[in-house]
Amino acid sequence: MKRLAAVLTSVLALAGCAAIPTHTSPVAVNPSVGSATEAAAPKPAKGIDPLSLVREFVNASANPEGDYAAAKAYLTQEARESWDTEAPPTIIDTTFNTVPTGGDPSSDGKHRTVLLQGKNVGSLDVDNAFVQRVGDLTAPVGLETDKDGEWRISDPPDGIYVPLVGFQANYRRVTLYFYDPDYAVLVPDPRYVVVPPSTSIPRRVTELLLKGPASGLRGALATAIPNGAAQRKDAREADDGALEVDLTKVGDLTAQARKLIVAQVVKSLAGVTSTRIRILVEGAPISSDQPELRPADVQTGEALITPDADQSGLVVSDGQVRQLVSGEPVRGPAGTGEYQVVSAAQSLDGAQLAVVSRVDGRSVRLRVGGLEEALSVVDLPATTLTRPSWLFSGRPGEPGTEVWTVVDGANVVRVIRTDAGWTANAVNASELTALFGDITELRLSRDGTRVAAVVGGRLVVAAVVRGTDSVTLRLPRNLHPTVLGTTTLAVDWLAQDVLVASTSLAAWPIAKVNVDGLRIERYNTSNLTVPVNSVAAAPGRNVVAVDQSGLWSAADVGDVWRASPVKVGMGAQAFYPG
């Protein structure tokens, strides 16, 4: 180890410090541990050179089966016993390198040090949530020859490094569901579990569900499952083909609590099974009304956060709010140009409008009210305001009572309707602004538990944590900084856990991004001209983009963008309810 430390010190003096994440141990997800699997692991090819040995070791580390038996085959016996396989895997770019450093001059030619070099992508956190962590990787790997003259790794790198392609082959994305703080809507919380054996995936999903929301969403999400609940038996397929989940240590449950728990369990397991789901407590059905369920049988609150089909979207152009499909101005002052509208948002029920109105060349005001009515001015002086964003009401048929915006790029506010009118309340966004700079765009998720923002040109997400008398944005994460950099211009929510962002990059005019940052997809670049200054998205709707030439729409990432017959002016902004 002293030899490795000396080599690493000399390399870092030339290359700079590497960004190698360190974390606490994750929830155990390895499907099997045992000497039989280790014995069955194939040995490295005879005569393999040190560089190839390290490369194959890293590739084999993607398979955690048998306590990483495939990777341990490349280690000396002593290293097998000391290598920390409880550490969470760090995912690195598939195009990593193994670089020779030469032998130790004082050695007898039986020792080598190889540098593992590449780019970090992220890691699995303690709760099996993916956390994006980018940066350069430089890790020394020590090797020595065994009694047969074959190279083996004697000093593996600290932690487990897994190429992205190997991670995708051996781990599966699963979506757990928890509630917004008012228990009105189920909210997705993506995690990753080991694939083999697939029969154990329901057990592992249930195990993670019982532990609660991911650490990055604690305080933003709630669970109806009592603290300390456990599986009485492993979740598994019963003899009649139904997937059976048997819980224990849940205490006395009200009828409402049982209903909420059922929805969480069924929705979370819907992505890993197509069969009926039977939920038990201490061996007895949790509900006598319907002992077996499918996803369609549970209420998720999705209707509360999904715009009605007849709400086709709006667009702000030349100071007017107009219909997105027809181009006709909405009725009332917002459509006449009287307010000189800069940006706007429509409530999820479609009945209300919040607009940013230009007062003069140096200031703007927020106005809120009925869609076709005169809008009330909010006491919120500002030079700039980001386009507003509505929180859902929480109850069917009720109008929204909360609008979010950002004052002068720094102060996030939520404007709440009270008996005295609309009142501005500060949101604690210090973590967001301290890290990244001015906020030019902020979109509250339609379920109210996350925000997506453009901060200093970066695409950022954060959790919305509501206290008794305060709201805080916590744990902001910059998504795909190596791809998008500081070029992001606008963002919107395509789904509860999927974003669509527009940029000034010719290669990435519109990007589709998973909220955890692992996956990014490029929309077709045909017909769009950068910069794309506005993007609008909603569940089940076409994505709408606005560039210098007008309005464009596409249903999916591979679709060619289709031009809208509606003509808009420079700086137009399209939007769906929310």
Salt bridges, closest charged atoms under 4 A:
GLU38 OE2 - LYS72 NZ 3.90
ASP67 OD2 - LYS72 NZ 2.86
ASP108 OD1 - HIS111 ND1 3.91
ASP136 OD1 - LYS119 NZ 2.34
GLU144 OE1 - HIS111 NE2 3.84
ASP148 OD2 - LYS147 NZ 3.54
ASP189 OD2 - ARG191 NH2 2.92
GLU207 OE2 - ARG203 NH1 3.93
ASP234 OD2 - ARG203 NE 3.93
ASP240 OD2 - ARG276 NH2 3.68
ASP240 OD2 - ARG278 NH2 2.35
GLU244 OE1 - LYS233 NZ 3.89
GLU244 OE2 - ARG278 NH1 2.79
ASP246 OD2 - ARG232 NH1 2.53
GLU282 OE1 - ARG232 NE 3.87
GLU292 OE1 - ARG276 NE 2.64
GLU292 OE2 - ARG278 NH2 2.51
GLU402 OE1 - ARG414 NH1 3.41
GLU402 OE2 - ARG466 NH2 2.87
GLU441 OE2 - ARG387 NE 2.95
ASP492 OD2 - ARG387 NH2 3.94
ASP492 OD1 - ARG443 NE 3.86
ASP497 OD2 - ARG173 NH2 3.44
GLU521 OE1 - ARG519 NH2 3.29
ASP556 OD1 - LYS512 NZ 3.99
